[in-house]
Amino acid sequence: MTLKQQLEDIVGAAGVSDDLARRELFSEDIWQRGGHVAALVAVPRSVAEISAIAKAASVAGVPLSLRGAGMSYTGSYLPESDTGVALDLTAMNRVLRISPEDMTVTVEAGCSWATLNDALKPLGLRTPFWGPMSGIYSTIGGGLSQLNAMFGAGHYGTSSESVIALTMVLGDGRVLKTGARGPDGETPFYRNFGPDLAGLFMGDSGVFGIKAEVTLRLIRRPAHEDQASFQFGTGQELLQAMAEMARAGIACEMCAFDPGLTKVRMARASLTSDVKTLGSVISSQKSLGKGLMAAAKIALAGRKFIEEDSYPLHVIAEGRSEAGVAHDMAEARAIAARFGGEEIENTIAKVIRSMPFPPPNSMLGPRGEAWAPVHGHVSLSNAPAMFGEILAMFEARAAEFEAAGVSTGFLFTSLATNALTIEPVFYWPTGYRPVHASMVEPAHLQRLTKFNDNPEATAVVASARKAVIEIARRYGCAHFQIGRSYPYLESRDEASVALLQAVKDSVDPDHVVNRGILGL
């Protein structure tokens, strides 16, 4: 019996595909086409089906590549060979159990952050970290494998820090469950029972196994929130202010941009012409009157509320009491002023909170250019210097960028009280691919230019991304979605490398799962 026939026995004929277009889609990510194309795509719908697939692949020695929403830009799910099977995990998308009594929620790993939030909101609940901006598609399992930040991260850290327990399928089909799991063994409620096995699978880019079910802790949705926006004259002043706000713990989210990214954002369709945006702002307010007032301010502000060469920062505070939120916002204003910040209309901050999971149209530039980020999580004290080095490197390459049509920008955000994220992004004129077309809204895609392939410009971007990664290495940065892009084993000491290799040998004896990731 062929492997395809075995997989069809497990998931049904409709759950296995050898269609070339589908296999190619599962063999490219946002940054690149893979060097190999998966032989099959399989769609499991249960823990048992994942386990059976993994066992069959392990016996056959066929590699498995694990794909959630497909939003990686570091090669994390690209097939390692042309004989491999790509697992499409998005069919495992159910919210399995919500327990307000125990303040836990259990989901299948293919569940999106948007789906989870929609299920919890009517109950007045949410997870502490509640998703990245790509949460309309991004899956919770993918978010834990790759790690991600944004909503709630200023108070609660990254996605992994909201996890209670995991159900993992290992490379040979065994099922591993973590945490304290109640009298029936199936109702996890507490993470730290002995060594933190759940932590082992966080940020692993899927190399240690397949996330099947995830239990996260819940909090009651904060009753009050407020937003403020500021602009700074330099990136160093911005980062100093963000670092001080992080130390103070006053913002549940912060995000900021440089002038380059501001220009890109302002080149997109006007906020004032987007009825969906204004409608979301209205509905997010506590009363119709407040909603209409907020929407009117956005419409009146248009796109002229940020000076072209400034660094805007958007700060969101939340809490149990109006007075507590007001205190945090007052401190944010004082800190911003201390570092030369000027308060501006909080249009972007309101939109971020009212539409937390917008369609991922921003994965292409305003004219249809390719987009790719690179990043480093840096200590609060080192952020200004690291940003300065990256900026100097960009300036040294300015003529090369201009000749290739490459433009750049920066996104900045915070992780709890410990780190800032510096994320340079690149735009360059090369054609979008099926992975983009599968997620960008069709009407938006039709308005964009379909550029020809541009390998010369892509090579310029690849070189600059590597230079950013080298600067991040010198500052001892951490990274999300390590995949094949960021050095990992090279940065670990000898004992850590030996332990990681031993873990891989134990959880995936035949090394079939996400081969080549993390350098393993």
Buried (B, 14 or more C-beta within 10 A) or exposed (E): EEBBEBBBEBBEEEBBBEEEEBBBBBBBBBBBBBEBBBBBBBBBBBBBBBBBBBBBBBBBEBBBBBBBBBBBBBBBBBBBBEBBBBBBBBBBBBBEBBBEEBBBBBBBBBBBBBBBBEBBEEEEBBBBBBBBBBBBBBBBBBBBBBBBBBBBBBBBBBBBBBBBBBBBBBBBBBBBBBBBBEEEEEBBBBBEBEEEBBBBBBBBBBBBBBBBBBBBBBBEBBBBBBBBBBBBBBBBBBBBBBBBBBEBBBBBBBBBBBBBBBBBBBEBEEBBEBEEBBBBBBEBBEEEEEBBBBBEBBBEBBBEBBBEEBBBBBBBBBBEEEEBBBBBBEBBBEBBEEBBBEEBBBBBBBBBBBBBBBBBBBBBBBEBBBBBBBBBBBBBEBBBEBBBBBBEBBEEBEEEBEEBBBBBBBBBBBBBBEBBBBBBBBBBBBBBBEBBEEBBEEEBBEEBEEBEEBEEBBEBBBEBBEBBBEBBBEBEBBBBBBBBBBBBEEBBEEEEBEEBEEBBEEBBEBBBBBBBBBBB
